Amino acid sequence: MIRKIMSLALMAVLIFPPLAVAADPPVLKGRWIGKTHSIIAGKGGHWPTSSGTFEKPLLAEKDLVIEITGQQGRRFWGVQTLSGSGEKTEEQAARARPSNSSSNALASWSNPVGATSM
């Protein structure tokens, strides 16, 4: 019985690490569409007309489009656009996802230094 367990353990060590290392990152290029579900206190880039406060935050939604125009390995870049309530913001954005990260890459979308809002 112990010999069988040791054999299975050895097989797992030999088979699974190469599979994990060989996995290519997913291709993210294209258009991703969704909706924001935001809680806003104060005014900001995507919510310039917000009247929300910490005592009574604005609960709002906007349409979200992320257009990923380029990708190299785990790095990708493109444009994100939020629109709704007569407002629209668009900005350049980029993200490098660590190879050991298990988080959702799009949830980590961030703006590079010097990004602008329209």
C-alpha positions as CSV (number, residue, x, y, z in Angstrom):
1,M,0.0,0.0,0.0
2,I,2.8,2.5,0.9
3,R,4.6,1.6,-2.3
4,K,1.4,2.4,-4.3
5,I,1.1,5.8,-2.5
6,M,4.7,6.6,-3.1
7,S,4.4,5.7,-6.8
8,L,1.3,8.0,-7.2
9,A,3.1,10.8,-5.4
10,L,6.1,10.5,-7.7
11,M,3.9,10.5,-10.8
12,A,2.2,13.6,-9.6
13,V,5.5,15.4,-9.0
14,L,6.8,14.5,-12.4
15,I,3.6,15.2,-14.4
16,F,1.9,18.3,-12.9
17,P,4.7,20.9,-12.6
18,P,5.6,20.8,-16.3
19,L,1.9,21.3,-17.1
20,A,1.7,24.3,-14.9
21,V,4.9,25.9,-16.3
22,A,3.9,25.2,-19.9
23,A,0.5,26.9,-19.7
24,D,0.3,29.9,-22.0
25,P,-1.5,33.0,-20.8
26,P,-5.0,33.4,-22.2
27,V,-5.4,35.6,-25.3
28,L,-7.3,38.7,-24.1
29,K,-7.3,40.8,-27.2
30,G,-10.7,41.9,-28.3
31,R,-13.7,43.8,-26.9
32,W,-15.0,43.0,-23.4
33,I,-18.4,44.5,-22.5
34,G,-20.0,44.8,-19.1
35,K,-21.4,47.1,-16.5
36,T,-20.0,48.9,-13.5
37,H,-21.6,48.7,-10.1
38,S,-20.1,51.6,-8.2
39,I,-20.4,53.2,-4.8
40,I,-19.3,56.9,-5.1
41,A,-18.5,59.5,-2.5
42,G,-17.4,62.7,-4.1
43,K,-16.6,63.6,-7.7
44,G,-14.0,61.9,-9.8
45,G,-12.8,61.1,-13.3
46,H,-15.6,58.7,-14.2
47,W,-18.2,60.4,-12.1
48,P,-17.8,64.2,-12.6
49,T,-21.3,65.1,-11.6
50,S,-21.6,62.8,-8.6
51,S,-23.3,64.2,-5.5
52,G,-22.6,61.2,-3.3
53,T,-21.1,61.6,0.2
54,F,-19.7,59.2,2.7
55,E,-23.0,59.5,4.6
56,K,-25.1,59.0,1.5
57,P,-23.0,57.5,-1.3
58,L,-24.2,57.4,-4.9
59,L,-25.0,53.9,-6.1
60,A,-24.7,54.0,-9.8
61,E,-24.0,51.9,-12.9
62,K,-22.4,52.7,-16.2
63,D,-21.8,50.6,-19.4
64,L,-18.2,49.5,-19.6
65,V,-16.3,48.6,-22.7
66,I,-12.7,47.4,-22.5
67,E,-11.0,47.2,-25.9
68,I,-7.7,45.3,-25.6
69,T,-5.7,46.2,-28.6
70,G,-2.3,44.6,-27.9
71,Q,-0.9,41.7,-25.8
72,Q,2.5,40.3,-25.2
73,G,2.6,37.4,-22.9
74,R,0.9,38.4,-19.6
75,R,1.0,42.1,-20.5
76,F,-1.9,43.8,-22.3
77,W,-3.1,47.3,-23.2
78,G,-5.9,49.2,-24.8
79,V,-8.8,51.6,-24.1
80,Q,-11.5,51.5,-21.5
81,T,-14.7,53.5,-22.0
82,L,-17.4,54.1,-19.4
83,S,-20.7,55.7,-20.5
84,G,-24.1,56.4,-19.0
85,S,-26.2,59.2,-17.4
86,G,-25.1,61.5,-20.3
87,E,-21.5,61.1,-19.3
88,K,-18.6,59.3,-21.1
89,T,-15.0,58.8,-20.1
90,E,-12.3,57.1,-22.2
91,E,-8.7,56.4,-21.2
92,Q,-5.7,54.5,-22.3
93,A,-4.9,51.7,-19.8
94,A,-2.4,48.9,-19.4
95,R,-1.8,45.9,-17.2
96,A,1.0,43.4,-16.5
97,R,-0.3,40.3,-14.7
98,P,2.3,38.4,-12.6
99,S,2.7,34.8,-13.8
100,N,2.0,33.6,-10.3
101,S,-1.2,35.6,-9.9
102,S,-4.5,33.8,-9.5
103,S,-6.6,37.0,-9.6
104,N,-8.8,38.0,-12.5
105,A,-6.6,40.1,-14.9
106,L,-9.4,42.4,-15.9
107,A,-10.3,43.2,-12.3
108,S,-6.7,44.5,-12.0
109,W,-6.9,46.9,-15.0
110,S,-5.0,50.0,-14.1
111,N,-4.0,53.4,-15.6
112,P,-0.4,54.1,-16.5
113,V,1.3,57.3,-15.4
114,G,0.2,60.1,-17.7
115,A,-3.2,58.5,-18.7
116,T,-5.9,61.0,-19.4
117,S,-9.6,61.1,-19.2
118,M,-11.8,62.7,-21.9
